[in-house]
C-alpha cells in the first residue's frame, strides 16, 4: 500500500472536516455543550465532525476499523487496519472561542503508525506524514530543530484535567522545566503541540493522561520530521501508554532526566 498517497487523501478528508468546524464556529451556541466532566467538554460539533470523518475514511479504506473519541455508531475496531480519530482536539478552546484546535487522524497497521494528519483549523495548516515518507505542512517539508541543549529550547505541555493525584508530580516537573529552558507553553491541543515539534516551533512536548486519539497523528509527524517520541521514563511506544515525551531528539535524554528527577509517585 502507498501510505504517502493515502496520507494525501487523508489530508483532503481532514480539511473537509475542518471546514465544517470553521463554519460552525461562526455561530456556535455554548448552551449546546455537554459536560462529561468539569474539564471534559463535548459539543455537537465534535460528534458531527467525527461522523463526517468516519464516512470519508470508509471510502478511502473500506476494510479499516476505527478507534474514536466520540464513539460514532458502527465505528468499530478491525484486526489489521484502524483509523484513530480525534475530530476536534481542543474542544475547550473551541467552546470558549480560543483559536487553537485541530482535526487529528492516524492510521495504524496492527500497532504501527503508517499515516497521519493534524489539521489546525484556524491557521489553515495541514500537517501530514506517512511511514518512511517524511512530514509536511501544507505540502512543504518540515523538520525538527537542531537545538542541542534543553537550555536553548521552547517546550509545550498540557495541564492535567483528571487524575489529580499526580498533580504535585506534574507541577514539580513543570517547575523543573521552567528553570531549565526558554519557556513552557500550553496551547490546549496535544495534536497541535506535537505538530509544532515536528515543524520546529517547539523543541519538545510532555504530557500525561493522554489517549491514543490525542497523540497518534502527532507521534508520526514528529518521528517522520526527524524527532523522537517515548513515554516519560522509558523508551517504550507511547501510542497507548497514556504519557508522551516528544522532542527534536537532541534534548530527549535531558527531558527524560528532568522528568525522572521530579516525577515521584508517577514513577511508582
Secondary structure, 3 states (H helix, E strand, C coil): CCHHHHHHHHHHHHHHHHHHHHHHHCCCCHHHCEEEECCEEECHHHHHHHHHHHHHHHHHCCCCEEEECCCCCCCCCCCCEEEEEEEEECHHHHHHCCCCCEEEEEEEECCEEEEEEEEECCCCEEEEEECCCEEEECCEECCCCCCCCHHHCEEEECCCCCCHHHHHHHHHHHHHHHCCCCEEECCCCHHHHHHHHHCCCCCEEEEECCCHHHHHHHHHHHHHCCCEEECCCCCCCCCCCCEEEEECCCCHHHHHHHHHHHCCHHHC
